Every structure is written in structure tokens, then in C-alpha cells.
Amino acid sequence: MPLGLYAVSALVVGYFVHQAESGNRGLEAKRALKIQAYGLKQELTAAKADRAIWEHRVALLRSDQIDRDLLEERARIVLGRVHANDVVIINP
């Protein structure tokens, strides 16, 4: 009788140890979530840097004195024109 009780206890403990290691909420899942969170933090940092650049460019266009170089650059892109002193490289 005691041997059966020990065997059942060992199986129950083994089951819970296995679930703690590789279950849906186990240690392996926790490691995977940490890796995913790290990747998302890197992506967020890159997006924030990109947003800061765009906010700066928009601020240059919104201010009382518009940045002439930026205005000229946008006008050339929109109109499809180039300055007489520009070097144009055409890719096939």
C-alpha cells in the first residue's frame, strides 16, 4: 500500500514539474514571451525615432518662417522638376 501511494505521489509531482517547465504558462513560455517583448521594444524604439524625425520636419513646415530648403525640396518632388545646377542620375 505505501509503495502505491509513493508511486502516485511521484507521478503527481512529476506532472506538475513537467507543466511548470513546458506548459502553456511554464518557464519555456515565459522565455519566449521575454524574447518577443524585447523585439517589440526594439521596434517601438525605432518607431519613436522615426516619429521624432517626422515631427521635426513637420514643425519646420508649420513654423512662421518656413525652411526654404525643405520647401524647395518638396516643390521639386511634387512638380517633378530639377534645378539647372543639379546632377540627375537616371536608373534604367
HTML snippet that shows the backbone in 3Dmol.js (N, CA, C, O; Angstrom):
<script src="https://3Dmol.org/build/3Dmol-min.js"></script>
<div id="view" style="width:600px;height:400px;position:relative"></div>
<script>
const pdb = `
ATOM      1  N   MET A   1       0.809  -1.198   0.000  1.00  0.00           N
ATOM      2  CA  MET A   1       0.000   0.000   0.000  1.00  0.00           C
ATOM      3  C   MET A   1       0.854   1.265   0.000  1.00  0.00           C
ATOM      4  O   MET A   1       0.599   2.161  -0.805  1.00  0.00           O
ATOM      5  N   PRO A   2       1.869   1.374   0.881  1.00  0.00           N
ATOM      6  CA  PRO A   2       2.686   2.588   0.876  1.00  0.00           C
ATOM      7  C   PRO A   2       3.447   2.767  -0.437  1.00  0.00           C
ATOM      8  O   PRO A   2       3.679   3.897  -0.868  1.00  0.00           O
ATOM      9  N   LEU A   3       3.832   1.672  -1.070  1.00  0.00           N
ATOM     10  CA  LEU A   3       4.559   1.770  -2.336  1.00  0.00           C
ATOM     11  C   LEU A   3       3.674   2.376  -3.421  1.00  0.00           C
ATOM     12  O   LEU A   3       4.152   3.175  -4.226  1.00  0.00           O
ATOM     13  N   GLY A   4       2.409   2.018  -3.456  1.00  0.00           N
ATOM     14  CA  GLY A   4       1.450   2.589  -4.402  1.00  0.00           C
ATOM     15  C   GLY A   4       1.245   4.073  -4.157  1.00  0.00           C
ATOM     16  O   GLY A   4       1.157   4.857  -5.103  1.00  0.00           O
ATOM     17  N   LEU A   5       1.169   4.463  -2.884  1.00  0.00           N
ATOM     18  CA  LEU A   5       0.997   5.865  -2.530  1.00  0.00           C
ATOM     19  C   LEU A   5       2.211   6.688  -2.968  1.00  0.00           C
ATOM     20  O   LEU A   5       2.074   7.801  -3.477  1.00  0.00           O
ATOM     21  N   TYR A   6       3.399   6.119  -2.761  1.00  0.00           N
ATOM     22  CA  TYR A   6       4.625   6.803  -3.194  1.00  0.00           C
ATOM     23  C   TYR A   6       4.678   6.945  -4.718  1.00  0.00           C
ATOM     24  O   TYR A   6       5.109   7.975  -5.236  1.00  0.00           O
ATOM     25  N   ALA A   7       4.244   5.922  -5.418  1.00  0.00           N
ATOM     26  CA  ALA A   7       4.251   5.954  -6.884  1.00  0.00           C
ATOM     27  C   ALA A   7       3.285   7.012  -7.408  1.00  0.00           C
ATOM     28  O   ALA A   7       3.621   7.777  -8.312  1.00  0.00           O
ATOM     29  N   VAL A   8       2.080   7.052  -6.831  1.00  0.00           N
ATOM     30  CA  VAL A   8       1.084   8.042  -7.259  1.00  0.00           C
ATOM     31  C   VAL A   8       1.583   9.446  -6.928  1.00  0.00           C
ATOM     32  O   VAL A   8       1.444  10.365  -7.735  1.00  0.00           O
ATOM     33  N   SER A   9       2.163   9.610  -5.741  1.00  0.00           N
ATOM     34  CA  SER A   9       2.709  10.920  -5.358  1.00  0.00           C
ATOM     35  C   SER A   9       3.824  11.352  -6.307  1.00  0.00           C
ATOM     36  O   SER A   9       3.895  12.517  -6.698  1.00  0.00           O
ATOM     37  N   ALA A  10       4.682  10.423  -6.673  1.00  0.00           N
ATOM     38  CA  ALA A  10       5.779  10.731  -7.597  1.00  0.00           C
ATOM     39  C   ALA A  10       5.234  11.115  -8.969  1.00  0.00           C
ATOM     40  O   ALA A  10       5.755  12.030  -9.607  1.00  0.00           O
ATOM     41  N   LEU A  11       4.201  10.433  -9.423  1.00  0.00           N
ATOM     42  CA  LEU A  11       3.600  10.770 -10.715  1.00  0.00           C
ATOM     43  C   LEU A  11       2.955  12.153 -10.680  1.00  0.00           C
ATOM     44  O   LEU A  11       3.086  12.914 -11.638  1.00  0.00           O
ATOM     45  N   VAL A  12       2.270  12.485  -9.609  1.00  0.00           N
ATOM     46  CA  VAL A  12       1.628  13.799  -9.486  1.00  0.00           C
ATOM     47  C   VAL A  12       2.686  14.902  -9.449  1.00  0.00           C
ATOM     48  O   VAL A  12       2.555  15.918 -10.132  1.00  0.00           O
ATOM     49  N   VAL A  13       3.716  14.700  -8.660  1.00  0.00           N
ATOM     50  CA  VAL A  13       4.802  15.689  -8.588  1.00  0.00           C
ATOM     51  C   VAL A  13       5.482  15.820  -9.943  1.00  0.00           C
ATOM     52  O   VAL A  13       5.794  16.931 -10.371  1.00  0.00           O
ATOM     53  N   GLY A  14       5.712  14.719 -10.613  1.00  0.00           N
ATOM     54  CA  GLY A  14       6.329  14.741 -11.944  1.00  0.00           C
ATOM     55  C   GLY A  14       5.480  15.499 -12.951  1.00  0.00           C
ATOM     56  O   GLY A  14       5.994  16.251 -13.780  1.00  0.00           O
ATOM     57  N   TYR A  15       4.163  15.288 -12.866  1.00  0.00           N
ATOM     58  CA  TYR A  15       3.256  16.002 -13.765  1.00  0.00           C
ATOM     59  C   TYR A  15       3.348  17.511 -13.546  1.00  0.00           C
ATOM     60  O   TYR A  15       3.436  18.271 -14.510  1.00  0.00           O
ATOM     61  N   PHE A  16       3.328  17.944 -12.296  1.00  0.00           N
ATOM     62  CA  PHE A  16       3.375  19.378 -12.018  1.00  0.00           C
ATOM     63  C   PHE A  16       4.733  19.982 -12.377  1.00  0.00           C
ATOM     64  O   PHE A  16       4.799  21.125 -12.830  1.00  0.00           O
ATOM     65  N   VAL A  17       5.799  19.237 -12.182  1.00  0.00           N
ATOM     66  CA  VAL A  17       7.128  19.720 -12.578  1.00  0.00           C
ATOM     67  C   VAL A  17       7.196  19.859 -14.097  1.00  0.00           C
ATOM     68  O   VAL A  17       7.730  20.837 -14.620  1.00  0.00           O
ATOM     69  N   HIS A  18       6.650  18.869 -14.792  1.00  0.00           N
ATOM     70  CA  HIS A  18       6.636  18.941 -16.268  1.00  0.00           C
ATOM     71  C   HIS A  18       5.823  20.148 -16.748  1.00  0.00           C
ATOM     72  O   HIS A  18       6.252  20.865 -17.653  1.00  0.00           O
ATOM     73  N   GLN A  19       4.664  20.371 -16.151  1.00  0.00           N
ATOM     74  CA  GLN A  19       3.839  21.509 -16.537  1.00  0.00           C
ATOM     75  C   GLN A  19       4.502  22.838 -16.200  1.00  0.00           C
ATOM     76  O   GLN A  19       4.363  23.807 -16.946  1.00  0.00           O
ATOM     77  N   ALA A  20       5.215  22.890 -15.093  1.00  0.00           N
ATOM     78  CA  ALA A  20       5.907  24.127 -14.714  1.00  0.00           C
ATOM     79  C   ALA A  20       7.021  24.448 -15.703  1.00  0.00           C
ATOM     80  O   ALA A  20       7.346  25.617 -15.910  1.00  0.00           O
ATOM     81  N   GLU A  21       7.600  23.437 -16.306  1.00  0.00           N
ATOM     82  CA  GLU A  21       8.693  23.668 -17.250  1.00  0.00           C
ATOM     83  C   GLU A  21       8.165  23.952 -18.663  1.00  0.00           C
ATOM     84  O   GLU A  21       8.581  24.924 -19.293  1.00  0.00           O
ATOM     85  N   SER A  22       7.267  23.125 -19.153  1.00  0.00           N
ATOM     86  CA  SER A  22       6.894  23.223 -20.574  1.00  0.00           C
ATOM     87  C   SER A  22       5.405  23.430 -20.814  1.00  0.00           C
ATOM     88  O   SER A  22       4.946  23.241 -21.940  1.00  0.00           O
ATOM     89  N   GLY A  23       4.654  23.801 -19.827  1.00  0.00           N
ATOM     90  CA  GLY A  23       3.221  24.035 -20.015  1.00  0.00           C
ATOM     91  C   GLY A  23       2.958  25.370 -20.693  1.00  0.00           C
ATOM     92  O   GLY A  23       3.892  26.096 -21.032  1.00  0.00           O
ATOM     93  N   ASN A  24       1.684  25.692 -20.889  1.00  0.00           N
ATOM     94  CA  ASN A  24       1.293  26.944 -21.540  1.00  0.00           C
ATOM     95  C   ASN A  24       1.803  28.167 -20.793  1.00  0.00           C
ATOM     96  O   ASN A  24       2.082  29.197 -21.406  1.00  0.00           O
ATOM     97  N   ARG A  25       1.927  28.063 -19.481  1.00  0.00           N
ATOM     98  CA  ARG A  25       2.400  29.178 -18.669  1.00  0.00           C
ATOM     99  C   ARG A  25       3.691  28.817 -17.937  1.00  0.00           C
ATOM    100  O   ARG A  25       3.988  29.366 -16.876  1.00  0.00           O
ATOM    101  N   GLY A  26       4.445  27.897 -18.507  1.00  0.00           N
ATOM    102  CA  GLY A  26       5.669  27.422 -17.881  1.00  0.00           C
ATOM    103  C   GLY A  26       6.862  28.317 -18.178  1.00  0.00           C
ATOM    104  O   GLY A  26       6.731  29.415 -18.720  1.00  0.00           O
ATOM    105  N   LEU A  27       8.030  27.807 -17.802  1.00  0.00           N
ATOM    106  CA  LEU A  27       9.268  28.571 -17.955  1.00  0.00           C
ATOM    107  C   LEU A  27       9.642  28.798 -19.416  1.00  0.00           C
ATOM    108  O   LEU A  27      10.143  29.866 -19.770  1.00  0.00           O
ATOM    109  N   GLU A  28       9.399  27.796 -20.272  1.00  0.00           N
ATOM    110  CA  GLU A  28       9.704  27.965 -21.696  1.00  0.00           C
ATOM    111  C   GLU A  28       8.821  29.050 -22.317  1.00  0.00           C
ATOM    112  O   GLU A  28       9.292  29.856 -23.120  1.00  0.00           O
ATOM    113  N   ALA A  29       7.559  29.066 -21.947  1.00  0.00           N
ATOM    114  CA  ALA A  29       6.649  30.096 -22.466  1.00  0.00           C
ATOM    115  C   ALA A  29       7.073  31.474 -21.970  1.00  0.00           C
ATOM    116  O   ALA A  29       6.974  32.457 -22.705  1.00  0.00           O
ATOM    117  N   LYS A  30       7.539  31.549 -20.738  1.00  0.00           N
ATOM    118  CA  LYS A  30       7.997  32.823 -20.182  1.00  0.00           C
ATOM    119  C   LYS A  30       9.219  33.340 -20.938  1.00  0.00           C
ATOM    120  O   LYS A  30       9.323  34.533 -21.219  1.00  0.00           O
ATOM    121  N   ARG A  31      10.140  32.435 -21.265  1.00  0.00           N
ATOM    122  CA  ARG A  31      11.320  32.834 -22.050  1.00  0.00           C
ATOM    123  C   ARG A  31      10.914  33.329 -23.432  1.00  0.00           C
ATOM    124  O   ARG A  31      11.447  34.327 -23.916  1.00  0.00           O
ATOM    125  N   ALA A  32       9.979  32.640 -24.067  1.00  0.00           N
ATOM    126  CA  ALA A  32       9.519  33.050 -25.398  1.00  0.00           C
ATOM    127  C   ALA A  32       8.854  34.422 -25.342  1.00  0.00           C
ATOM    128  O   ALA A  32       9.048  35.242 -26.239  1.00  0.00           O
ATOM    129  N   LEU A  33       8.079  34.673 -24.304  1.00  0.00           N
ATOM    130  CA  LEU A  33       7.423  35.973 -24.169  1.00  0.00           C
ATOM    131  C   LEU A  33       8.439  37.087 -23.915  1.00  0.00           C
ATOM    132  O   LEU A  33       8.266  38.202 -24.406  1.00  0.00           O
ATOM    133  N   LYS A  34       9.496  36.794 -23.153  1.00  0.00           N
ATOM    134  CA  LYS A  34      10.536  37.796 -22.928  1.00  0.00           C
ATOM    135  C   LYS A  34      11.259  38.142 -24.225  1.00  0.00           C
ATOM    136  O   LYS A  34      11.569  39.308 -24.469  1.00  0.00           O
ATOM    137  N   ILE A  35      11.526  37.145 -25.051  1.00  0.00           N
ATOM    138  CA  ILE A  35      12.176  37.393 -26.339  1.00  0.00           C
ATOM    139  C   ILE A  35      11.267  38.233 -27.225  1.00  0.00           C
ATOM    140  O   ILE A  35      11.726  39.169 -27.880  1.00  0.00           O
ATOM    141  N   GLN A  36       9.991  37.905 -27.248  1.00  0.00           N
ATOM    142  CA  GLN A  36       9.034  38.659 -28.052  1.00  0.00           C
ATOM    143  C   GLN A  36       8.921  40.094 -27.542  1.00  0.00           C
ATOM    144  O   GLN A  36       8.855  41.025 -28.344  1.00  0.00           O
ATOM    145  N   ALA A  37       8.899  40.285 -26.232  1.00  0.00           N
ATOM    146  CA  ALA A  37       8.808  41.631 -25.652  1.00  0.00           C
ATOM    147  C   ALA A  37      10.040  42.450 -26.000  1.00  0.00           C
ATOM    148  O   ALA A  37       9.926  43.645 -26.274  1.00  0.00           O
ATOM    149  N   TYR A  38      11.219  41.830 -25.995  1.00  0.00           N
ATOM    150  CA  TYR A  38      12.448  42.537 -26.353  1.00  0.00           C
ATOM    151  C   TYR A  38      12.389  43.010 -27.808  1.00  0.00           C
ATOM    152  O   TYR A  38      12.759  44.145 -28.110  1.00  0.00           O
ATOM    153  N   GLY A  39      11.926  42.146 -28.700  1.00  0.00           N
ATOM    154  CA  GLY A  39      11.793  42.523 -30.109  1.00  0.00           C
ATOM    155  C   GLY A  39      10.808  43.660 -30.302  1.00  0.00           C
ATOM    156  O   GLY A  39      11.047  44.567 -31.100  1.00  0.00           O
ATOM    157  N   LEU A  40       9.703  43.615 -29.575  1.00  0.00           N
ATOM    158  CA  LEU A  40       8.710  44.681 -29.686  1.00  0.00           C
ATOM    159  C   LEU A  40       9.234  45.997 -29.126  1.00  0.00           C
ATOM    160  O   LEU A  40       8.907  47.065 -29.644  1.00  0.00           O
ATOM    161  N   LYS A  41      10.048  45.929 -28.065  1.00  0.00           N
ATOM    162  CA  LYS A  41      10.651  47.158 -27.530  1.00  0.00           C
ATOM    163  C   LYS A  41      11.601  47.775 -28.532  1.00  0.00           C
ATOM    164  O   LYS A  41      11.642  48.998 -28.672  1.00  0.00           O
ATOM    165  N   GLN A  42      12.373  46.948 -29.239  1.00  0.00           N
ATOM    166  CA  GLN A  42      13.272  47.462 -30.258  1.00  0.00           C
ATOM    167  C   GLN A  42      12.481  48.128 -31.387  1.00  0.00           C
ATOM    168  O   GLN A  42      12.860  49.189 -31.883  1.00  0.00           O
ATOM    169  N   GLU A  43      11.398  47.503 -31.777  1.00  0.00           N
ATOM    170  CA  GLU A  43      10.543  48.056 -32.833  1.00  0.00           C
ATOM    171  C   GLU A  43       9.921  49.378 -32.388  1.00  0.00           C
ATOM    172  O   GLU A  43       9.820  50.316 -33.178  1.00  0.00           O
ATOM    173  N   LEU A  44       9.505  49.452 -31.125  1.00  0.00           N
ATOM    174  CA  LEU A  44       8.928  50.679 -30.590  1.00  0.00           C
ATOM    175  C   LEU A  44       9.961  51.800 -30.566  1.00  0.00           C
ATOM    176  O   LEU A  44       9.650  52.941 -30.906  1.00  0.00           O
ATOM    177  N   THR A  45      11.177  51.482 -30.169  1.00  0.00           N
ATOM    178  CA  THR A  45      12.243  52.487 -30.144  1.00  0.00           C
ATOM    179  C   THR A  45      12.503  53.032 -31.544  1.00  0.00           C
ATOM    180  O   THR A  45      12.663  54.240 -31.719  1.00  0.00           O
ATOM    181  N   ALA A  46      12.545  52.159 -32.530  1.00  0.00           N
ATOM    182  CA  ALA A  46      12.758  52.599 -33.910  1.00  0.00           C
ATOM    183  C   ALA A  46      11.596  53.462 -34.393  1.00  0.00           C
ATOM    184  O   ALA A  46      11.808  54.464 -35.077  1.00  0.00           O
ATOM    185  N   ALA A  47      10.376  53.082 -34.043  1.00  0.00           N
ATOM    186  CA  ALA A  47       9.206  53.858 -34.457  1.00  0.00           C
ATOM    187  C   ALA A  47       9.198  55.238 -33.802  1.00  0.00           C
ATOM    188  O   ALA A  47       8.826  56.226 -34.435  1.00  0.00           O
ATOM    189  N   LYS A  48       9.611  55.304 -32.526  1.00  0.00           N
ATOM    190  CA  LYS A  48       9.669  56.602 -31.847  1.00  0.00           C
ATOM    191  C   LYS A  48      10.719  57.508 -32.490  1.00  0.00           C
ATOM    192  O   LYS A  48      10.493  58.708 -32.641  1.00  0.00           O
ATOM    193  N   ALA A  49      11.861  56.942 -32.867  1.00  0.00           N
ATOM    194  CA  ALA A  49      12.902  57.742 -33.523  1.00  0.00           C
ATOM    195  C   ALA A  49      12.405  58.247 -34.876  1.00  0.00           C
ATOM    196  O   ALA A  49      12.631  59.405 -35.229  1.00  0.00           O
ATOM    197  N   ASP A  50      11.734  57.389 -35.628  1.00  0.00           N
ATOM    198  CA  ASP A  50      11.183  57.786 -36.924  1.00  0.00           C
ATOM    199  C   ASP A  50      10.133  58.883 -36.741  1.00  0.00           C
ATOM    200  O   ASP A  50      10.086  59.836 -37.518  1.00  0.00           O
ATOM    201  N   ARG A  51       9.302  58.748 -35.727  1.00  0.00           N
ATOM    202  CA  ARG A  51       8.278  59.754 -35.463  1.00  0.00           C
ATOM    203  C   ARG A  51       8.905  61.099 -35.094  1.00  0.00           C
ATOM    204  O   ARG A  51       8.424  62.148 -35.521  1.00  0.00           O
ATOM    205  N   ALA A  52       9.978  61.066 -34.300  1.00  0.00           N
ATOM    206  CA  ALA A  52      10.647  62.312 -33.919  1.00  0.00           C
ATOM    207  C   ALA A  52      11.203  63.026 -35.147  1.00  0.00           C
ATOM    208  O   ALA A  52      11.133  64.252 -35.241  1.00  0.00           O
ATOM    209  N   ILE A  53      11.747  62.272 -36.071  1.00  0.00           N
ATOM    210  CA  ILE A  53      12.269  62.873 -37.309  1.00  0.00           C
ATOM    211  C   ILE A  53      11.141  63.529 -38.085  1.00  0.00           C
ATOM    212  O   ILE A  53      11.278  64.661 -38.550  1.00  0.00           O
ATOM    213  N   TRP A  54      10.021  62.822 -38.228  1.00  0.00           N
ATOM    214  CA  TRP A  54       8.898  63.374 -38.986  1.00  0.00           C
ATOM    215  C   TRP A  54       8.270  64.568 -38.272  1.00  0.00           C
ATOM    216  O   TRP A  54       7.855  65.528 -38.922  1.00  0.00           O
ATOM    217  N   GLU A  55       8.196  64.518 -36.947  1.00  0.00           N
ATOM    218  CA  GLU A  55       7.649  65.661 -36.214  1.00  0.00           C
ATOM    219  C   GLU A  55       8.529  66.894 -36.402  1.00  0.00           C
ATOM    220  O   GLU A  55       8.028  68.013 -36.507  1.00  0.00           O
ATOM    221  N   HIS A  56       9.836  66.683 -36.443  1.00  0.00           N
ATOM    222  CA  HIS A  56      10.751  67.806 -36.668  1.00  0.00           C
ATOM    223  C   HIS A  56      10.537  68.396 -38.068  1.00  0.00           C
ATOM    224  O   HIS A  56      10.499  69.615 -38.236  1.00  0.00           O
ATOM    225  N   ARG A  57      10.398  67.524 -39.064  1.00  0.00           N
ATOM    226  CA  ARG A  57      10.184  68.015 -40.435  1.00  0.00           C
ATOM    227  C   ARG A  57       8.853  68.757 -40.558  1.00  0.00           C
ATOM    228  O   ARG A  57       8.774  69.784 -41.232  1.00  0.00           O
ATOM    229  N   VAL A  58       7.827  68.247 -39.920  1.00  0.00           N
ATOM    230  CA  VAL A  58       6.522  68.917 -39.963  1.00  0.00           C
ATOM    231  C   VAL A  58       6.591  70.255 -39.235  1.00  0.00           C
ATOM    232  O   VAL A  58       5.987  71.235 -39.671  1.00  0.00           O
ATOM    233  N   ALA A  59       7.324  70.295 -38.131  1.00  0.00           N
ATOM    234  CA  ALA A  59       7.468  71.554 -37.399  1.00  0.00           C
ATOM    235  C   ALA A  59       8.175  72.602 -38.258  1.00  0.00           C
ATOM    236  O   ALA A  59       7.865  73.790 -38.169  1.00  0.00           O
ATOM    237  N   LEU A  60       9.117  72.167 -39.084  1.00  0.00           N
ATOM    238  CA  LEU A  60       9.788  73.117 -39.973  1.00  0.00           C
ATOM    239  C   LEU A  60       8.819  73.691 -40.997  1.00  0.00           C
ATOM    240  O   LEU A  60       8.951  74.848 -41.394  1.00  0.00           O
ATOM    241  N   LEU A  61       7.853  72.894 -41.425  1.00  0.00           N
ATOM    242  CA  LEU A  61       6.873  73.380 -42.398  1.00  0.00           C
ATOM    243  C   LEU A  61       5.771  74.215 -41.748  1.00  0.00           C
ATOM    244  O   LEU A  61       5.161  75.046 -42.421  1.00  0.00           O
ATOM    245  N   ARG A  62       5.503  74.015 -40.459  1.00  0.00           N
ATOM    246  CA  ARG A  62       4.422  74.713 -39.781  1.00  0.00           C
ATOM    247  C   ARG A  62       4.825  76.067 -39.203  1.00  0.00           C
ATOM    248  O   ARG A  62       3.966  76.912 -38.952  1.00  0.00           O
ATOM    249  N   SER A  63       6.090  76.273 -38.994  1.00  0.00           N
ATOM    250  CA  SER A  63       6.505  77.469 -38.274  1.00  0.00           C
ATOM    251  C   SER A  63       6.198  78.737 -39.078  1.00  0.00           C
ATOM    252  O   SER A  63       5.843  78.669 -40.255  1.00  0.00           O
ATOM    253  N   ASP A  64       6.340  79.893 -38.421  1.00  0.00           N
ATOM    254  CA  ASP A  64       6.074  81.176 -39.078  1.00  0.00           C
ATOM    255  C   ASP A  64       7.027  81.387 -40.253  1.00  0.00           C
ATOM    256  O   ASP A  64       6.626  81.905 -41.295  1.00  0.00           O
ATOM    257  N   GLN A  65       8.260  80.995 -40.088  1.00  0.00           N
ATOM    258  CA  GLN A  65       9.250  81.100 -41.155  1.00  0.00           C
ATOM    259  C   GLN A  65       9.519  79.692 -41.688  1.00  0.00           C
ATOM    260  O   GLN A  65      10.164  78.883 -41.020  1.00  0.00           O
ATOM    261  N   ILE A  66       9.025  79.405 -42.884  1.00  0.00           N
ATOM    262  CA  ILE A  66       9.195  78.077 -43.472  1.00  0.00           C
ATOM    263  C   ILE A  66      10.642  77.920 -43.923  1.00  0.00           C
ATOM    264  O   ILE A  66      11.227  78.840 -44.494  1.00  0.00           O
ATOM    265  N   ASP A  67      11.210  76.754 -43.663  1.00  0.00           N
ATOM    266  CA  ASP A  67      12.567  76.455 -44.092  1.00  0.00           C
ATOM    267  C   ASP A  67      12.584  76.388 -45.621  1.00  0.00           C
ATOM    268  O   ASP A  67      11.923  75.538 -46.217  1.00  0.00           O
ATOM    269  N   ARG A  68      13.327  77.269 -46.238  1.00  0.00           N
ATOM    270  CA  ARG A  68      13.301  77.382 -47.704  1.00  0.00           C
ATOM    271  C   ARG A  68      13.854  76.143 -48.393  1.00  0.00           C
ATOM    272  O   ARG A  68      13.336  75.731 -49.431  1.00  0.00           O
ATOM    273  N   ASP A  69      14.890  75.550 -47.835  1.00  0.00           N
ATOM    274  CA  ASP A  69      15.449  74.343 -48.449  1.00  0.00           C
ATOM    275  C   ASP A  69      14.435  73.206 -48.458  1.00  0.00           C
ATOM    276  O   ASP A  69      14.296  72.495 -49.454  1.00  0.00           O
ATOM    277  N   LEU A  70      13.734  73.039 -47.354  1.00  0.00           N
ATOM    278  CA  LEU A  70      12.735  71.987 -47.266  1.00  0.00           C
ATOM    279  C   LEU A  70      11.573  72.264 -48.215  1.00  0.00           C
ATOM    280  O   LEU A  70      11.062  71.348 -48.859  1.00  0.00           O
ATOM    281  N   LEU A  71      11.162  73.511 -48.302  1.00  0.00           N
ATOM    282  CA  LEU A  71      10.084  73.887 -49.214  1.00  0.00           C
ATOM    283  C   LEU A  71      10.494  73.638 -50.665  1.00  0.00           C
ATOM    284  O   LEU A  71       9.708  73.118 -51.457  1.00  0.00           O
ATOM    285  N   GLU A  72      11.710  74.007 -51.004  1.00  0.00           N
ATOM    286  CA  GLU A  72      12.197  73.801 -52.373  1.00  0.00           C
ATOM    287  C   GLU A  72      12.286  72.313 -52.692  1.00  0.00           C
ATOM    288  O   GLU A  72      11.936  71.890 -53.794  1.00  0.00           O
ATOM    289  N   GLU A  73      12.749  71.523 -51.737  1.00  0.00           N
ATOM    290  CA  GLU A  73      12.849  70.077 -51.937  1.00  0.00           C
ATOM    291  C   GLU A  73      11.481  69.467 -52.188  1.00  0.00           C
ATOM    292  O   GLU A  73      11.324  68.661 -53.105  1.00  0.00           O
ATOM    293  N   ARG A  74      10.487  69.839 -51.386  1.00  0.00           N
ATOM    294  CA  ARG A  74       9.140  69.305 -51.563  1.00  0.00           C
ATOM    295  C   ARG A  74       8.533  69.760 -52.887  1.00  0.00           C
ATOM    296  O   ARG A  74       7.859  68.983 -53.563  1.00  0.00           O
ATOM    297  N   ALA A  75       8.771  71.017 -53.260  1.00  0.00           N
ATOM    298  CA  ALA A  75       8.236  71.532 -54.525  1.00  0.00           C
ATOM    299  C   ALA A  75       8.824  70.779 -55.708  1.00  0.00           C
ATOM    300  O   ALA A  75       8.111  70.464 -56.660  1.00  0.00           O
ATOM    301  N   ARG A  76      10.116  70.488 -55.655  1.00  0.00           N
ATOM    302  CA  ARG A  76      10.745  69.730 -56.748  1.00  0.00           C
ATOM    303  C   ARG A  76      10.177  68.326 -56.848  1.00  0.00           C
ATOM    304  O   ARG A  76       9.941  67.822 -57.946  1.00  0.00           O
ATOM    305  N   ILE A  77       9.958  67.701 -55.710  1.00  0.00           N
ATOM    306  CA  ILE A  77       9.421  66.342 -55.727  1.00  0.00           C
ATOM    307  C   ILE A  77       7.999  66.335 -56.272  1.00  0.00           C
ATOM    308  O   ILE A  77       7.654  65.488 -57.095  1.00  0.00           O
ATOM    309  N   VAL A  78       7.177  67.270 -55.821  1.00  0.00           N
ATOM    310  CA  VAL A  78       5.771  67.312 -56.242  1.00  0.00           C
ATOM    311  C   VAL A  78       5.651  67.675 -57.717  1.00  0.00           C
ATOM    312  O   VAL A  78       4.858  67.076 -58.444  1.00  0.00           O
ATOM    313  N   LEU A  79       6.438  68.655 -58.160  1.00  0.00           N
ATOM    314  CA  LEU A  79       6.339  69.109 -59.545  1.00  0.00           C
ATOM    315  C   LEU A  79       7.164  68.278 -60.510  1.00  0.00           C
ATOM    316  O   LEU A  79       6.970  68.360 -61.723  1.00  0.00           O
ATOM    317  N   GLY A  80       8.079  67.482 -59.987  1.00  0.00           N
ATOM    318  CA  GLY A  80       8.910  66.658 -60.865  1.00  0.00           C
ATOM    319  C   GLY A  80       9.936  67.489 -61.620  1.00  0.00           C
ATOM    320  O   GLY A  80      10.308  67.132 -62.738  1.00  0.00           O
ATOM    321  N   ARG A  81      10.396  68.573 -61.046  1.00  0.00           N
ATOM    322  CA  ARG A  81      11.366  69.470 -61.687  1.00  0.00           C
ATOM    323  C   ARG A  81      12.717  69.347 -61.010  1.00  0.00           C
ATOM    324  O   ARG A  81      12.826  68.863 -59.883  1.00  0.00           O
ATOM    325  N   VAL A  82      13.749  69.797 -61.721  1.00  0.00           N
ATOM    326  CA  VAL A  82      15.098  69.842 -61.156  1.00  0.00           C
ATOM    327  C   VAL A  82      15.682  71.218 -61.400  1.00  0.00           C
ATOM    328  O   VAL A  82      15.253  71.934 -62.305  1.00  0.00           O
ATOM    329  N   HIS A  83      16.657  71.585 -60.595  1.00  0.00           N
ATOM    330  CA  HIS A  83      17.352  72.856 -60.735  1.00  0.00           C
ATOM    331  C   HIS A  83      18.395  72.723 -61.844  1.00  0.00           C
ATOM    332  O   HIS A  83      18.871  71.619 -62.111  1.00  0.00           O
ATOM    333  N   ALA A  84      18.747  73.805 -62.476  1.00  0.00           N
ATOM    334  CA  ALA A  84      19.709  73.773 -63.583  1.00  0.00           C
ATOM    335  C   ALA A  84      21.080  73.257 -63.134  1.00  0.00           C
ATOM    336  O   ALA A  84      21.810  72.678 -63.939  1.00  0.00           O
ATOM    337  N   ASN A  85      21.438  73.456 -61.873  1.00  0.00           N
ATOM    338  CA  ASN A  85      22.743  73.027 -61.376  1.00  0.00           C
ATOM    339  C   ASN A  85      22.729  71.624 -60.774  1.00  0.00           C
ATOM    340  O   ASN A  85      23.770  71.149 -60.321  1.00  0.00           O
ATOM    341  N   ASP A  86      21.599  70.959 -60.756  1.00  0.00           N
ATOM    342  CA  ASP A  86      21.506  69.619 -60.177  1.00  0.00           C
ATOM    343  C   ASP A  86      22.060  68.588 -61.147  1.00  0.00           C
ATOM    344  O   ASP A  86      21.950  68.733 -62.365  1.00  0.00           O
ATOM    345  N   VAL A  87      22.651  67.554 -60.588  1.00  0.00           N
ATOM    346  CA  VAL A  87      23.116  66.402 -61.387  1.00  0.00           C
ATOM    347  C   VAL A  87      22.040  65.339 -61.264  1.00  0.00           C
ATOM    348  O   VAL A  87      21.676  64.944 -60.156  1.00  0.00           O
ATOM    349  N   VAL A  88      21.531  64.876 -62.392  1.00  0.00           N
ATOM    350  CA  VAL A  88      20.451  63.901 -62.404  1.00  0.00           C
ATOM    351  C   VAL A  88      21.008  62.566 -62.862  1.00  0.00           C
ATOM    352  O   VAL A  88      21.651  62.485 -63.908  1.00  0.00           O
ATOM    353  N   ILE A  89      20.763  61.516 -62.082  1.00  0.00           N
ATOM    354  CA  ILE A  89      21.176  60.161 -62.438  1.00  0.00           C
ATOM    355  C   ILE A  89      19.911  59.358 -62.681  1.00  0.00           C
ATOM    356  O   ILE A  89      19.080  59.204 -61.785  1.00  0.00           O
ATOM    357  N   ILE A  90      19.770  58.849 -63.897  1.00  0.00           N
ATOM    358  CA  ILE A  90      18.573  58.109 -64.275  1.00  0.00           C
ATOM    359  C   ILE A  90      18.884  56.615 -64.209  1.00  0.00           C
ATOM    360  O   ILE A  90      19.787  56.119 -64.882  1.00  0.00           O
ATOM    361  N   ASN A  91      18.113  55.915 -63.381  1.00  0.00           N
ATOM    362  CA  ASN A  91      18.264  54.457 -63.280  1.00  0.00           C
ATOM    363  C   ASN A  91      17.364  53.794 -64.295  1.00  0.00           C
ATOM    364  O   ASN A  91      16.202  54.179 -64.431  1.00  0.00           O
ATOM    365  N   PRO A  92      17.874  52.798 -65.016  1.00  0.00           N
ATOM    366  CA  PRO A  92      17.020  52.114 -66.006  1.00  0.00           C
ATOM    367  C   PRO A  92      15.936  51.280 -65.366  1.00  0.00           C
ATOM    368  O   PRO A  92      15.145  50.651 -66.069  1.00  0.00           O
TER     369      PRO A  92
END
`;
const viewer = $3Dmol.createViewer("view");
viewer.addModel(pdb, "pdb");
viewer.setStyle({}, {cartoon: {color: "spectrum"}});
viewer.zoomTo();
viewer.render();
</script>
